[in-house]
Amino acid sequence: MASRKCKQSSDRFCYVCGQFIFSKKRRPIVDSLKTAYLHYFGFPVANQDKKWVPHVFCESCRIILLQWSSGEKVYLPFGSPMLWREPSNHENDCYFCVTKTLGYNKKNKASIMYADVPSVTKPILHSKDLPHPVCPGSSSANILDDNNSDVEFKSISSDSDEFSPQETTPHLINQAELNDLIRDLQLSRSKAELLGSRLQQWHLLLPDTKVTFFRNRSKVYSEFFKREGEYCYCTDIPGLYEAMNQNYDKTEWRLFIDSSKYSLKAVLLHNGNKKPSIPIGHAVNCKESYETMRTLINLIKYKEHQWKVCGDLKVIGMLVGLQGGYTKYCCFLCLWDSRAKQHHYVRKEWPVRNEYIPGKMNINHELLVDPNNVTLPPLHIKLGLMKNFVKALDKNSDAFRYLQKIFPNITEGKLKEGIFIGPQIRKIMKDSQFENLLSVKEKSAWNSFKMLVEIFLGNKKSENYEEIVNNLLKNFHDMGVNMSLKIHFLHSHLNFFPENLGSMSDEQGERFHQDLRTFEERHQGFWG
């Protein structure tokens, strides 16, 4: 099995039925339960020394097995329990990684979609081929004689929140569940109301669930936003936080700015990524230009708040007034000469950029953001390192042809330019076959890149990170990788990176960017 840990503990699931269990309902597998399990199914509880099987029973399975073993005529719904095998990977064969349980509670637990993966065999209901087992006749005294069991017999009612496949009463949907369903289906307001009215017609909604909820769901917060032409922006950020029952402290948030073919977005991200992202600016039908950035920055009153700013290097360049394109002095911190290749990887110290005067040293415009408030983007630096590494590969090598094989949907032009996204990079990093196809120098560079990603560009920062960065730079130089602006930041401005890159990363903003894209597609008629 792959060495990466599961996304959630196996002990959040029942060993018998495979269902998700809340912490208060988890029961240890004591000897009395092992005996009852053996008599009921005909084979013992196994692999309890392994991490890839649960080590708990749910309350429902526990009570039924103990009641059955004491002679009562109660049975589990299935004659064959959940069977567990060691998964081969965490991507598509691990039951615990593939099954999503985040956000569920007792009321909506029944809607969890349990994964169908090769490493498990799900329970099979009782039938003619799997009849109800006959209790071997052990008395409750010898079956339940276990000091740790502390058994309290009770019946499982029809409205229990525990697993009950025999339940026939339809589930009535509350307001929160209906809202989640609408969001998952990506429905517009009119279609959401249509679905709600149909569910109400079929008596599938609780009495207090409103089908007209979607008409005014943004009314509470809309008073804090204003629309001017193509721009929509927040006019009272502290007031918006107060309406959300949140305390506003500008030092706890950073500003993320990014654009797509649909729009330009300004979002506040929490430092530490423990709170949801808050959109405060949005512009449509606007080019990603200095003028657009200046308008947006002024509308959201950036000078009053002075947040730290993160985004890709193109956005950062506009915010500090740099000229776009392949320029000589493209670094906003120093006068690094991007064209003096004979000094790359050799010269580390460059003159500090003390002045930001339009018309000098590739500065075209006035500053919109203090350069000291800029946070270097770990995600885009990772993408840049990957891009330069792939561009340096021999295009006729087995390693490059292997990339073409595992990414058939990427065009040859993008592949030669090394244009990948985060999930694709993670896939390559886990692929040992790709590493085996690299030459000695390429393998050294690749391994140092993986190490940098794992213990510097993420949530963990190794104590010897400077040595790791220097090792990567040396291996990239030996391989013939051209120095880009992103590599230059590692070479000359390592101290400018935040202490914890994961908590200040632009990756959270990119995830919000993708989520908002779905929203924009649902309302494309409005933006047009």
Secondary structure, DSSP 8 states (H G I E B T S, - for coil): --SS--SS-GGGB-TTT--B--GGGEEE--HHHHHHHHHHHSS----TTSTTS--EEEHHHHHHHHHHHTT-----SEEE--EE---S-SSSS-HHHHS--TT--TTTGGG------TTEE--EE--SSS---------HHHHS--TTT--------TT-SS--TT--S---B-HHHHHHHHHHHT--HHHHHHHHHHHHHTT-B-TT--TTGGGSTTHHHHTTEEEETTEEEES-HHHHHHHTT----GGGEEEEEEE-SSEEEEEEEETTS-S--EEEEEEES--SSHHHHHHHHHHTTHHHH--EEE--HHHHHHHTTB--SS-SS--SSB---TT-GGGTTT-----B-----TTSTTB-S--SS-GGGB---HHHHHHHHHHHHHHHS-TTSHHHHHHHHH-TTS-HHHHHTT---HHHHHHHHT-HHHHHTS-HHHHHHHHHHHHHHHHTSSS---TTHHHHHHHHHHHHHHHT----HHHHHHHH-GGGS-S-TTTT-SHHHHHHHHHHHHHHHHTHHHH-
